[in-house]
Amino acid sequence: MAREPVPTTMSWPRAVAATAIVAALGVGLLVVVPNLLVSRLGGLDRGWRAGLATIWFFGMLAALAWLLRRLQARKLI
């Protein structure tokens, strides 16, 4: 017996909730954490903190891109 196709559309409330979660996660990981690294990490000079924040930013950007692609492949967003 054949399975019925899974609907590919998403409801508006689910789309709004997914957008809010992804936007909050993105702002937190790409803006707030690097800012905290640069402004509050003691023991390192500003150049090292800026480098660490830059590495964090690009690492999290790649991780978020991978996560969004996985969510799309599973039709969760």
N, C-alpha and C positions, 0 to 999 in steps of 0.2 A: 504494500500500500504506500503510495507516494505521500510525502509530507507536504503540508500546505506551505507556501512561501511566507517567509517572515516579512512583515511590513517594514519598509525602509524609511518611513516618515517618522518624525519625532513630534510629540505634542508641544505646544507653545510653553506651558509651564516647565516641562522638562528641559526644553532648549534654554529658557531664561535661567533656570537653576544651574545648568551645565556651564553656561557662559559666565555666571557670577562666580562659580567655583574656580574655573580655569583662570579668570581674570585676577581673582584674589591670590591664587597660588602663584601666578606669574609675577604680580607686583611684589608679593612677599619674597620670592626667591630671587628676582632679578633687580629689585630696587632696594628693599628694606635691608636685607642681609648684607649686600655689598656696602651700603651706607654705614651699617654698624661696624663692619670690618675696618673701614677707613677711619671712622671717628672714635671708636672705643677700644680697639685692640692695642693694648699697651705692650711695651717691650720691643717694638719694632719701629724703625723710622718710617716716615710717610711713604717713601718710595716702595718699601717692601709691602706695606699695607695696601697700597694702590695696586701693586702687582698681584697680590693675593686676591683682592676684590675682583680684578679683571679675570683671573683664572676661574674664580667662583662663577662670575657672570656667564662666561662662555661655556663652562661645564654645565651649568643649570639650563642654559638656553638649549644646548644639545639634548639634555635629559628631557626637557619639556617637549621639544620637537618629537623625540622618540615616543614619549608617553602619549601625545596627541595622535600620532600615527597609529599606535597600538589601539587606542580607544576607537578611532575611526574604523580600523579593520574589523573590530568586534561589534561595530554598529552601536556603540554606546553613546556616541556623540554624533 
